[in-house]
């Protein structure tokens, strides 16, 4: 594989699976999970895709009926029987709200003229109509009840719509013995047409519960900084970022009229104090022990109820934006060989997952550590 400097770097972000299965609606309470699992839902979607012969059919709704819905297809998939992981390469069609995508010739004049604008959607190559879009890479990890997105510079993330895709796949494409579907025609003002909607409900296997709905939802997984592997994290940190609020007392009121007016507007004249939010970024190399001391200092002094700005954060090697202790989002990177792209467009599921599997323990290290801590606590 290429050196990291030449490799294609993907940002890996983890999400909790909040819902996966069939649920009963309860008034003024959270929906109650009755049956079904993360694993069974993924297998059902995987098997459905496996049964389809053509890519254009790997979408769980009729694109001619739901013209305003962004089309998402499954381009490729992989299942690993050793880990139980599923990996899907989704393809999200690029359109505007009308379902069309256009392009302007780079040598076009400022004034529109004939032959300087084209419909990309209708473009063809080798006599074949193209579905113009971008890939989305999703790794589903049942072992920890999470999923991970892998974002490259030319790929997308759309987790809300991917979850909706999975629900629609089960509702519209997967056979289920206790499924009930009702149809209703409604007027769609966006398309000025009538369209048919369907409501899908399920009965539990034991027949005790009716009108269950399929739930599948995910949310970004935020890792408590106190649970992180500080030794490992310290090796990645290149800068520490400190946010604070400083106050300056005005001894003599010899300021210009503009400053005095500014203070009156902010209603601070009575105490003659200016407050300013500051952020200081310092290049630094930390040991795990030093980072632990910093976290402990933060824990002792930080009170978010007093000031939401004051914080301590850090920048990891290769990153531009800081992460702050009060909201540390677990992210890491995956490096791929760009020459392995299929036709230079996207990575195939088998290739990208083979790389994931080699680095799986490292990518999931914080989850294994949390699992070990939980096991120790359970044993007392």
Rosetta blueprint (number, residue, H / E / L):
1 X L
2 X L
3 X L
4 X L
5 X L
6 X L
7 X L
8 X E
9 X E
10 X E
11 X E
12 X E
13 X E
14 X E
15 X E
16 X E
17 X E
18 X E
19 X E
20 X E
21 X E
22 X E
23 X E
24 X E
25 X L
26 X L
27 X L
28 X L
29 X L
30 X L
31 X L
32 X E
33 X E
34 X E
35 X E
36 X L
37 X L
38 X H
39 X H
40 X H
41 X H
42 X H
43 X H
44 X H
45 X H
46 X H
47 X H
48 X H
49 X H
50 X H
51 X H
52 X L
53 X L
54 X L
55 X H
56 X H
57 X H
58 X L
59 X L
60 X L
61 X L
62 X L
63 X L
64 X L
65 X L
66 X L
67 X L
68 X L
69 X L
70 X L
71 X L
72 X E
73 X E
74 X E
75 X E
76 X E
77 X E
78 X E
79 X E
80 X L
81 X L
82 X L
83 X L
84 X L
85 X L
86 X E
87 X E
88 X E
89 X E
90 X E
91 X E
92 X E
93 X E
94 X L
95 X L
96 X L
97 X L
98 X L
99 X L
100 X L
101 X L
102 X E
103 X E
104 X E
105 X L
106 X L
107 X L
108 X L
109 X L
110 X L
111 X L
112 X L
113 X L
114 X L
115 X L
116 X L
117 X E
118 X E
119 X E
120 X L
121 X L
122 X L
123 X L
124 X E
125 X E
126 X L
127 X L
128 X E
129 X E
130 X L
131 X L
132 X L
133 X E
134 X E
135 X E
136 X E
137 X E
138 X E
139 X E
140 X E
141 X E
142 X H
143 X H
144 X H
145 X L
146 X E
147 X E
148 X E
149 X E
150 X E
151 X E
152 X L
153 X L
154 X L
155 X L
156 X L
157 X L
158 X L
159 X H
160 X H
161 X H
162 X H
163 X H
164 X H
165 X H
166 X H
167 X H
168 X H
169 X H
170 X H
171 X H
172 X H
173 X H
174 X L
175 X L
176 X L
177 X L
178 X L
179 X E
180 X E
181 X E
182 X E
183 X E
184 X E
185 X E
186 X E
187 X E
188 X E
189 X L
190 X L
191 X L
192 X L
193 X E
194 X E
195 X E
196 X E
197 X E
198 X E
199 X E
200 X E
201 X E
202 X E
203 X L
204 X L
205 X L
206 X L
207 X L
208 X L
209 X L
210 X L
211 X L
212 X E
213 X E
214 X E
215 X E
216 X E
217 X E
218 X E
219 X E
220 X E
221 X L
222 X E
223 X L
224 X L
225 X H
226 X H
227 X H
228 X L
229 X L
230 X H
231 X H
232 X H
233 X H
234 X H
235 X H
236 X H
237 X E
238 X E
239 X E
240 X E
241 X E
242 X E
243 X E
244 X E
245 X E
246 X E
247 X E
248 X E
249 X E
250 X L
251 X L
252 X L
253 X L
254 X L
255 X L
256 X L
257 X H
258 X H
259 X H
260 X H
261 X H
262 X H
263 X H
264 X H
265 X H
266 X L
267 X L
268 X L
269 X L
270 X L
271 X L
272 X L
273 X E
274 X E
275 X E
276 X E
277 X E
278 X E
279 X E
280 X E
281 X E
282 X E
283 X E
284 X L
285 X L
286 X L
287 X L
288 X H
289 X H
290 X H
291 X H
292 X H
293 X H
294 X H
295 X H
296 X H
297 X H
298 X H
299 X H
300 X H
301 X H
302 X L
303 X L
304 X L
305 X L
306 X L
307 X L
308 X L
309 X L
310 X L
311 X E
312 X E
313 X E
314 X E
315 X E
316 X E
317 X L
318 X L
319 X L
320 X L
321 X L
322 X L
323 X E
324 X E
325 X H
326 X H
327 X H
328 X L
329 X E
330 X L
331 X E
332 X E
333 X E
334 X E
335 X E
336 X E
337 X L
338 X H
339 X H
340 X H
341 X L
342 X E
343 X L
344 X L
345 X L
346 X E
347 X L
348 X L
349 X H
350 X H
351 X H
352 X H
353 X H
354 X H
355 X H
356 X H
357 X H
358 X H
359 X L
360 X H
361 X H
362 X H
363 X H
364 X L
365 X H
366 X H
367 X H
368 X H
369 X H
370 X H
371 X H
372 X H
373 X H
374 X H
375 X H
376 X H
377 X H
378 X H
379 X H
380 X L
